Amino acid sequence: MVSTADSAFSGAQYLMGLQVFVRLATFSMNAVVISLAGGEAFGVASVRFELLLSTILFLSREGMRNALLRIDADRSAGGRAQSSVDRSNAQRQRPPAHEQRIINAALIPIGAGIAMASALYLYYVAYGPHNSTSADPPHYYMSLTLYILAAWIELCVEPLFALSRSRMLFKLQAKCEGIAVSGRCISVVLVLLVGRSLSGGIGGNPFKLVAFAVGQMAYAVLILISYLWSMSSELEYSVWSCYLPHKVALGSEEKQASYIGPAVKGLAVTLVGQSLLKHLLTQGDNMVMARFATPAEMGTFAFITNYGSIPARIVFLPLEEASRAMFSKMANRDSRSARADDAGFVSMSADDARIACHVLATLGKLHLLIGTVLVVFGTLLSPTLLSLIGQRDLTMQHTLAAYCIYLPFMGMNGFLEAFAHCVATKRQLLRISAWMSCFTAVYALFAIQMLHGFKLGSTGMVIANMLNMALRISYCWRFTLQWFQQLGVGRGPQLSAMLPHPAILYTCLLSGAVILAALTLTNQQELLNRAATLAVSAALGIVVLREIWRKEQPFVQSALALRSGQPQRPRSE
């Protein structure tokens, strides 16, 4: 029963390790890139072109990726009836029925991506660049073309990625991603160095934008090759079979065949709509920046979002992915006995629901503890940390401080939305989409007011994102509690059980007071004083961690068990 959670959360450590490597590699690359290419090219690539890339990839594949997590329910219900078919497929070195259905579904984003990439390319050519007051960076349209091609090549990985996630091959995913990220970083720096040597100076580097596009192309090619090579040793059939669609019998009726099945098809349509909403919510700030900001302003915003999101990328995102996989598997495991809605998707067994509740409570406390540390230490130390890398702009300091407050909202929303999307029925998913649409409208109005009314710039965008996340958290929290109550397995995870121990809060507040005194009473323009402040802050951080270890032992044991892939079994209520 716990094997699903074992695989999901033991695999999360590989994803966390991957994110640590990715952020360190990106951090090192950006430090070199900004000096070689300048802030304007960095801003255009990080905001405008990354928005283009994420739009193609996210809208093409995200909805189908989430729908594919539910295919195992069909396998549970019809696996025995199809065993003879699977044996026949094995003899012909073809994928078994449930994996063939995954392959069929994963091929759809490739075709959808071609259409979307073509449409966006024409849009960018017709209406870009968006700022008529600034000149085009050199080779703008060549770089645009390379980004479009890289997006399509990356989409060709989808069938292999879907199979690796179905088999929970997290280590393989981390290895392939690590190879691709390394290739991207090396390619960007090499092209910039070549451009500088050809131009004879940093300021006139003609390849400063092309370098990012070449790096993205290298990433796409390497991740495709890595998956082809790695999955060829994992699959019992030819890796090229993953690119050939075949109809699969539905249940025991072998005369009725379909490529992906009507249930998954209907859910995918619903989730694609949700993906569009999620894309608007997560990329709304980039859309505003890409439409209205100058390249220099894009560079400032990209700098904060790249470095400020390091905790989210390293910790929050892997936990969200692992929890999403675990909750989906649990929700689909007992398809015969659990209650299903009119679309054929099921709830969760009572035993699995108690485990899910325990995992939610553990994740909630983890995010609140990390958030408490970030809010106290991150906001106060933002100016000092930025000064160490030569950034003393006051607006940038305010934006980074606000981003530290925003990060806990992002983390809490991530795993709560993951749970809601995994256990919701089709009708409930539509209701969630409707509410998210309302939240999007509120967010857009508030963001415009922050930008044009209060003139808060990028700091105002972060504040608007906080409101957006708060609304989404409130809705998903209410949905989660109602779901557990309707299932009859208790009240669900309680906020009171997630709050940090008062002693930890007091320790953080006292630490913040000491840091504030150090910042106020010393001249932070001097490197020695900045180093001393950081040393004191590190010592205070150790004190906070010690207090967490002393006061939150039950949580610590649960978190360690979760990390090892063996979540503690909750006590019966």
C-alpha distance (Angstrom), angle and dihedral (degrees) to the residues before:
residue distance angle dihedral
M1 . . .
V2 3.77 . .
S3 3.80 92.9 .
T4 3.79 92.4 95.3
A5 3.78 92.0 54.5
D6 3.81 89.0 43.4
S7 3.79 92.1 58.2
A8 3.79 95.9 40.1
F9 3.79 100.2 49.4
S10 3.80 97.7 33.8
G11 3.79 85.0 54.4
A12 3.80 90.2 50.2
Q13 3.80 90.0 73.2
Y14 3.81 88.8 63.3
L15 3.80 90.0 50.5
M16 3.81 90.2 48.4
G17 3.78 90.4 49.7
L18 3.78 88.9 49.8
Q19 3.79 91.8 51.7
V20 3.81 91.4 49.4
F21 3.79 89.6 53.1
V22 3.82 93.1 44.1
R23 3.79 93.6 50.4
L24 3.80 93.9 45.4
A25 3.80 91.3 48.1
T26 3.80 92.0 45.8
F27 3.80 91.7 45.4
S28 3.80 91.1 52.7
M29 3.79 92.6 44.3
N30 3.82 93.8 49.0
A31 3.79 91.4 50.6
V32 3.81 88.9 57.1
V33 3.80 95.3 37.6
I34 3.80 96.3 54.1
S35 3.79 90.5 54.3
L36 3.82 93.2 45.8
A37 3.81 101.6 38.0
G38 3.80 104.4 23.5
G39 3.79 130.6 -127.6
E40 3.81 96.7 -76.9
A41 3.81 96.8 59.8
F42 3.80 89.4 41.9
G43 3.81 89.4 53.1
V44 3.81 95.4 47.9
A45 3.82 91.7 48.6
S46 3.81 95.3 42.3
V47 3.80 96.9 45.4
R48 3.79 112.4 21.1
F49 3.80 101.1 32.5
E50 3.80 95.1 34.7
L51 3.80 88.1 52.4
L52 3.81 88.9 53.1
L53 3.80 91.6 48.4
S54 3.79 95.6 45.9
T55 3.81 91.5 47.3
I56 3.80 92.1 55.5
L57 3.80 95.6 42.9
F58 3.79 99.6 38.7
L59 3.79 98.2 45.7
S60 3.81 93.2 41.9
R61 3.78 99.2 49.6
E62 3.83 114.1 12.4
G63 3.80 97.7 80.1
M64 3.79 93.1 47.2
R65 3.81 91.9 44.9
N66 3.80 90.9 57.3
A67 3.80 92.0 44.3
L68 3.80 90.9 51.5
L69 3.79 89.7 61.1
R70 3.81 86.6 68.9
I71 3.79 96.9 52.7
D72 3.80 90.6 89.0
A73 3.80 87.3 70.3
D74 3.79 89.0 64.6
R75 3.79 89.1 47.4
S76 3.81 91.5 53.7
A77 3.77 92.5 49.7
G78 3.79 98.3 43.8
G79 3.78 106.4 21.1
R80 3.82 96.9 105.2
A81 3.78 94.1 47.4
Q82 3.80 89.9 53.3
S83 3.80 97.2 45.4
S84 3.83 92.5 103.4
V85 3.78 90.1 50.3
D86 3.81 90.3 49.8
R87 3.81 91.0 51.4
S88 3.78 89.9 51.1
N89 3.80 90.5 49.3
A90 3.81 90.8 49.0
Q91 3.81 90.7 53.7
R92 3.81 89.1 52.4
Q93 3.83 91.5 43.6
R94 3.77 92.3 -115.1
P95 3.82 126.4 138.3
P96 3.82 117.5 -90.6
A97 3.79 115.8 -102.9
H98 3.81 98.6 -96.3
E99 3.83 92.5 47.9
Q100 3.80 91.9 45.3
R101 3.80 88.1 55.9
I102 3.82 89.1 51.4
I103 3.81 89.9 49.8
N104 3.79 92.5 49.1
A105 3.78 91.8 51.7
A106 3.80 93.8 44.3
L107 3.81 91.4 54.9
I108 3.80 91.1 63.2
P109 3.85 95.5 73.6
I110 3.82 89.7 56.7
G111 3.81 92.3 60.8
A112 3.80 92.9 38.5
G113 3.80 89.8 50.7
I114 3.80 92.5 54.9
A115 3.79 91.6 54.4
M116 3.80 93.6 44.1
A117 3.81 93.8 45.6
S118 3.81 91.4 51.3
A119 3.80 92.5 49.6
L120 3.81 93.7 47.6
Y121 3.80 91.8 46.7
L122 3.80 90.5 55.3
Y123 3.81 89.9 47.0
Y124 3.80 93.3 50.8
V125 3.79 91.5 47.4
A126 3.81 92.8 48.3
Y127 3.80 99.4 42.1
G128 3.80 106.6 19.4
P129 2.86 147.5 134.7
H130 3.76 88.4 44.6
N131 3.79 98.7 -152.1
S132 3.77 113.3 73.3
T133 3.83 89.9 -176.2
S134 3.79 94.3 65.5
A135 3.77 129.2 60.9
D136 3.77 121.6 -115.0
P137 3.79 114.0 -98.2
P138 3.83 111.7 -114.8
H139 3.81 114.8 -79.3
Y140 3.79 92.3 7.7
Y141 3.81 96.1 156.3
M142 3.80 94.0 42.1
S143 3.81 88.0 55.4
L144 3.79 90.3 46.9
T145 3.81 90.8 54.2
L146 3.80 92.4 49.6
Y147 3.81 91.3 51.2
I148 3.81 90.7 51.6
L149 3.82 92.4 50.3
A150 3.81 91.4 45.7
A151 3.80 90.6 53.5
W152 3.79 92.3 54.2
I153 3.81 93.2 46.5
E154 3.81 89.9 50.8
L155 3.80 90.3 52.0
C156 3.82 88.5 58.8
V157 3.82 86.9 71.2
E158 3.83 92.0 65.9
P159 3.85 100.2 95.7
L160 3.81 91.0 49.5
F161 3.80 93.4 43.9
A162 3.81 91.3 49.4
L163 3.80 91.8 52.3
S164 3.80 92.5 46.5
R165 3.80 91.2 51.7
S166 3.81 91.8 46.0
R167 3.81 88.0 54.7
M168 3.82 90.6 41.1
L169 3.81 93.4 -123.6
F170 3.80 93.7 164.5
K171 3.80 93.9 154.6
L172 3.79 90.4 55.8
Q173 3.81 91.0 49.3
A174 3.80 91.2 51.0
K175 3.81 92.0 49.4
C176 3.81 94.2 50.4
E177 3.80 92.9 45.2
G178 3.80 91.6 47.9
I179 3.81 92.2 53.4
A180 3.79 91.7 49.3
V181 3.81 94.3 47.4
S182 3.80 91.0 50.1
G183 3.79 90.5 51.6
R184 3.80 91.7 49.6
C185 3.80 94.2 51.1
I186 3.80 93.6 46.8
S187 3.81 92.5 46.5
V188 3.81 94.5 50.7
V189 3.80 93.8 50.1
L190 3.82 94.0 44.3
V191 3.82 93.7 51.0
L192 3.81 90.9 48.0
L193 3.80 91.1 50.5
V194 3.81 90.8 49.1
G195 3.79 90.5 49.2
R196 3.79 92.0 49.8
S197 3.79 92.4 49.8
L198 3.80 91.5 49.8
S199 3.80 94.1 46.9
G200 3.79 95.5 42.2
G201 3.81 93.5 -133.8
I202 3.79 142.9 51.9
G203 3.79 97.2 -120.4
G204 3.79 95.1 56.4
N205 3.79 98.2 46.5
P206 3.83 103.8 146.9
F207 3.81 93.8 -166.2
K208 3.81 98.2 54.4
L209 3.83 92.8 113.0
V210 3.79 96.8 30.9
A211 3.81 88.5 58.4
F212 3.81 91.9 66.0
A213 3.80 91.3 48.2
V214 3.81 92.6 49.3
G215 3.79 88.9 48.5
Q216 3.79 91.3 53.0
M217 3.80 91.0 48.0
A218 3.81 89.9 50.9
Y219 3.81 89.5 50.4
A220 3.82 92.6 51.6
V221 3.81 95.1 47.0
L222 3.81 94.1 45.2
I223 3.80 95.7 47.6
L224 3.81 90.6 50.0
I225 3.81 92.3 49.2
S226 3.81 91.5 44.9
Y227 3.80 93.2 52.6
L228 3.81 92.5 45.8
W229 3.80 90.9 51.3
S230 3.82 96.8 42.4
M231 3.80 98.1 42.8
S232 3.82 91.9 47.7
S233 3.81 87.8 71.2
E234 3.81 94.1 43.8
L235 3.80 100.0 49.0
E236 3.80 123.9 78.0
Y237 3.81 89.8 -144.7
S238 3.78 136.4 46.5
V239 3.79 114.5 -62.7
W240 3.80 89.0 -134.8
S241 3.81 88.7 64.9
C242 3.80 85.3 73.5
Y243 3.79 88.6 74.3
L244 3.81 97.7 50.9
P245 3.84 117.4 85.9
H246 3.81 118.7 -144.5
K247 3.78 131.4 175.5
V248 3.80 116.0 -107.3
A249 3.81 126.9 -151.2
L250 3.79 114.8 -107.6
G251 3.81 109.5 -125.5
S252 3.80 114.9 -53.2
E253 3.81 93.3 -25.4
E254 3.78 100.4 93.3
K255 3.82 90.6 177.4
Q256 3.81 88.5 64.7
A257 3.76 108.3 70.8
S258 3.77 133.2 170.2
Y259 3.78 138.0 171.8
I260 3.81 98.1 -125.5
G261 3.81 106.6 -8.3
P262 3.81 128.4 -108.7
A263 3.81 94.8 -97.5
V264 3.79 95.3 56.3
K265 3.80 90.5 41.3
G266 3.81 92.0 55.0
L267 3.79 92.7 45.5
A268 3.81 91.5 48.1
V269 3.81 90.8 55.2
T270 3.79 90.0 51.8
L271 3.79 93.0 46.8
V272 3.81 92.3 47.6
G273 3.79 87.7 58.9
Q274 3.78 88.9 49.6
S275 3.80 89.8 48.3
L276 3.79 89.9 55.7
L277 3.79 89.7 52.6
K278 3.79 92.2 45.5
H279 3.78 90.4 49.1
L280 3.79 91.3 52.2
L281 3.79 89.9 48.9
T282 3.79 97.5 46.3
Q283 3.80 96.7 37.7
G284 3.80 98.4 34.5
D285 3.80 92.6 103.7
N286 3.81 91.5 49.6
M287 3.80 90.3 49.0
V288 3.79 90.4 54.5
M289 3.79 92.0 46.1
A290 3.80 92.9 46.7
R291 3.80 90.9 50.4
F292 3.80 102.3 42.5
A293 3.81 111.5 14.1
T294 3.79 129.2 90.4
P295 3.82 119.7 -120.7
A296 3.82 89.8 -103.5
E297 3.82 91.4 53.5
M298 3.80 89.3 47.0
G299 3.79 88.6 54.6
T300 3.81 92.3 53.9
F301 3.80 92.8 47.5
A302 3.81 92.5 45.3
F303 3.78 90.3 51.3
I304 3.81 93.1 55.9
T305 3.80 95.9 43.4
N306 3.82 91.8 47.4
Y307 3.79 96.3 50.7
G308 3.80 99.4 27.8
S309 3.79 92.5 55.6
I310 3.82 94.7 56.3
P311 3.87 93.7 104.5
A312 3.80 90.8 47.5
R313 3.79 92.8 50.3
I314 3.79 95.5 44.5
V315 3.82 100.8 41.5
F316 3.80 113.9 8.2
L317 3.81 101.0 45.7
P318 3.85 97.2 50.5
L319 3.81 90.4 47.3
E320 3.80 90.6 49.9
E321 3.81 92.0 50.3
A322 3.82 93.1 46.6
S323 3.81 93.3 46.7
R324 3.80 91.5 47.4
A325 3.81 90.9 53.4
M326 3.81 92.5 46.4
F327 3.81 96.0 46.7
S328 3.81 92.0 47.8
K329 3.79 93.0 50.6
M330 3.81 91.5 48.2
A331 3.79 93.2 47.3
N332 3.80 91.3 52.2
R333 3.82 99.8 39.5
D334 3.80 102.2 85.6
S335 3.78 98.4 39.3
R336 3.80 94.5 150.4
S337 3.79 98.1 51.1
A338 3.78 104.2 30.5
R339 3.76 124.3 84.3
A340 3.79 114.2 -94.3
D341 3.78 131.9 -160.6
D342 3.78 127.0 -131.3
A343 3.84 91.8 -83.5
G344 3.82 92.1 58.5
F345 3.80 98.3 -108.5
V346 3.75 119.0 130.8
S347 3.74 142.7 -141.0
M348 3.80 123.8 -128.7
S349 3.77 134.9 -84.0
A350 3.80 114.9 -102.4
D351 3.80 92.4 -113.4
D352 3.79 93.3 50.5
A353 3.80 89.9 45.2
R354 3.81 91.1 58.0
I355 3.80 90.2 50.8
A356 3.81 90.1 48.4
C357 3.81 90.5 50.3
H358 3.80 90.7 51.4
V359 3.81 91.3 48.8
L360 3.82 91.2 49.2
A361 3.80 91.2 51.6
T362 3.80 91.5 48.3
L363 3.81 92.6 48.7
G364 3.80 90.8 46.6
K365 3.80 93.4 53.9
L366 3.81 91.1 44.8
H367 3.81 91.9 54.1
L368 3.80 93.3 45.5
L369 3.80 91.9 49.8
I370 3.80 92.3 48.9
G371 3.80 89.4 44.2
T372 3.79 92.8 52.4
V373 3.80 91.3 53.4
L374 3.80 92.3 45.8
V375 3.80 94.1 48.8
V376 3.82 93.2 51.2
F377 3.79 102.6 35.8
G378 3.81 99.8 27.3
T379 3.79 98.1 51.5
L380 3.81 94.4 46.6
L381 3.80 96.8 43.1
S382 3.82 97.7 43.5
P383 3.84 94.8 98.7
T384 3.81 92.3 46.7
L385 3.80 94.2 47.7
L386 3.81 92.9 47.2
S387 3.80 91.8 48.5
L388 3.81 90.0 57.2
I389 3.81 89.6 65.1
G390 3.79 94.0 42.0
Q391 3.82 98.8 -97.8
R392 3.81 113.6 130.2
D393 3.80 100.8 153.9
L394 3.82 110.1 136.0
T395 3.80 93.9 -144.8
M396 3.80 90.4 53.0
Q397 3.81 90.4 50.8
H398 3.81 92.3 51.5
T399 3.80 91.8 47.0
L400 3.80 93.4 50.5
A401 3.81 91.2 48.2
A402 3.80 90.3 51.3
Y403 3.80 89.7 47.4
C404 3.80 90.5 56.7
I405 3.82 88.7 57.3
Y406 3.80 90.3 46.2
L407 3.82 95.4 54.1
P408 3.85 97.1 75.0
F409 3.81 89.0 52.8
M410 3.80 89.4 53.0
G411 3.80 93.3 49.6
M412 3.81 96.4 48.1
N413 3.78 91.7 47.1
G414 3.80 92.0 50.4
F415 3.79 100.2 62.7
L416 3.83 95.2 33.2
E417 3.80 91.4 54.7
A418 3.80 89.9 44.7
F419 3.81 90.3 56.3
A420 3.81 94.2 44.6
H421 3.80 93.1 50.3
C422 3.81 92.6 47.7
V423 3.80 98.4 51.2
A424 3.81 101.3 31.5
T425 3.77 120.7 107.4
K426 3.78 120.4 -127.0
R427 3.80 90.8 -97.4
Q428 3.78 91.3 49.2
L429 3.81 90.9 49.3
L430 3.79 89.3 55.9
R431 3.80 89.7 50.6
I432 3.80 90.5 49.9
S433 3.81 89.2 51.3
A434 3.80 91.0 51.8
W435 3.79 92.0 52.3
M436 3.79 91.6 46.0
S437 3.80 88.0 54.0
C438 3.79 89.6 55.8
F439 3.80 90.8 48.1
T440 3.81 89.4 50.0
A441 3.80 90.8 55.0
V442 3.81 91.9 48.7
Y443 3.78 90.8 47.3
A444 3.81 93.3 49.7
L445 3.80 93.0 50.5
F446 3.79 92.3 46.7
A447 3.82 92.9 46.6
I448 3.80 91.5 52.0
Q449 3.80 89.6 49.9
M450 3.79 91.1 50.0
L451 3.80 91.5 50.3
H452 3.78 102.6 39.8
G453 3.79 104.2 18.3
F454 3.79 103.5 42.7
K455 3.83 95.9 20.5
L456 3.81 91.8 -135.6
G457 3.81 95.5 143.5
S458 3.81 116.5 -169.6
T459 3.82 91.6 -4.6
G460 3.79 88.5 58.0
M461 3.80 90.4 51.8
V462 3.81 90.0 55.3
I463 3.83 90.8 49.5
A464 3.81 89.9 50.4
N465 3.81 89.0 51.7
M466 3.81 89.5 53.2
L467 3.80 90.4 56.3
N468 3.77 90.2 46.9
M469 3.82 93.0 51.9
A470 3.80 92.4 44.8
L471 3.81 90.7 56.0
R472 3.80 92.5 47.6
I473 3.82 92.7 46.7
S474 3.80 91.2 50.8
Y475 3.78 92.9 52.5
C476 3.83 95.9 44.3
W477 3.81 91.0 45.8
R478 3.80 91.5 53.4
F479 3.82 90.8 46.1
T480 3.83 91.9 50.2
L481 3.81 94.4 51.0
Q482 3.82 91.8 47.7
W483 3.80 91.2 48.6
F484 3.81 93.6 54.9
Q485 3.81 91.9 45.1
Q486 3.81 92.5 50.7
L487 3.79 90.1 49.0
G488 3.82 88.6 54.3
V489 3.80 98.1 -129.3
G490 3.78 99.5 117.9
R491 3.80 137.2 -74.8
G492 3.78 95.5 -54.5
P493 3.83 126.1 -125.9
Q494 3.80 112.3 -17.4
L495 3.79 124.6 -142.8
S496 3.81 91.8 -139.6
A497 3.83 89.3 62.4
M498 3.82 91.1 52.1
L499 3.80 98.6 51.4
P500 3.83 115.5 104.3
H501 3.79 117.9 -107.9
P502 3.85 111.9 -88.1
A503 3.81 90.4 -119.0
I504 3.81 89.1 60.2
L505 3.80 91.5 50.8
Y506 3.80 91.3 49.6
T507 3.81 90.9 48.8
C508 3.81 91.1 51.2
L509 3.81 91.9 48.4
L510 3.81 92.3 49.7
S511 3.80 90.1 46.9
G512 3.78 89.6 51.6
A513 3.80 90.9 51.1
V514 3.81 91.2 52.1
I515 3.81 92.1 48.6
L516 3.81 91.3 47.5
A517 3.81 90.2 51.5
A518 3.81 90.9 49.9
L519 3.81 91.2 50.2
T520 3.81 92.2 47.4
L521 3.79 100.2 43.8
T522 3.80 99.3 42.5
N523 3.78 132.7 62.0
Q524 3.79 104.2 -110.4
Q525 3.79 91.5 -168.2
E526 3.80 88.2 79.4
L527 3.79 116.4 82.0
L528 3.81 93.3 -140.7
N529 3.82 91.9 56.3
R530 3.80 91.6 48.1
A531 3.80 90.7 50.4
A532 3.81 90.5 48.8
T533 3.81 91.1 50.3
L534 3.79 91.3 51.0
A535 3.82 91.1 47.6
V536 3.82 91.1 52.0
S537 3.82 89.8 46.9
A538 3.81 91.1 51.1
A539 3.82 90.5 51.3
L540 3.80 90.4 49.5
G541 3.80 89.5 48.6
I542 3.80 89.3 56.1
V543 3.80 89.0 51.4
V544 3.81 90.0 52.8
L545 3.81 91.7 48.8
R546 3.80 90.0 49.7
E547 3.79 89.6 52.0
I548 3.80 90.7 50.5
W549 3.81 89.3 51.2
R550 3.81 91.6 50.5
K551 3.79 100.5 42.2
E552 3.81 102.4 33.2
Q553 3.81 103.0 46.1
P554 3.84 95.4 137.8
F555 3.79 89.6 51.8
V556 3.81 92.4 44.7
Q557 3.79 91.1 53.1
S558 3.81 91.4 47.8
A559 3.80 91.8 48.4
L560 3.81 92.4 48.4
A561 3.80 90.7 48.0
L562 3.81 89.5 49.1
R563 3.79 91.2 50.2
S564 3.80 91.1 52.0
G565 3.80 90.5 50.8
Q566 3.82 95.4 -109.6
P567 3.82 107.4 101.7
Q568 3.76 113.9 -162.6
R569 3.74 114.2 -103.5
P570 3.82 110.5 -113.7
R571 3.75 119.4 -121.5
S572 3.78 116.4 -103.2
E573 3.75 114.1 -99.0
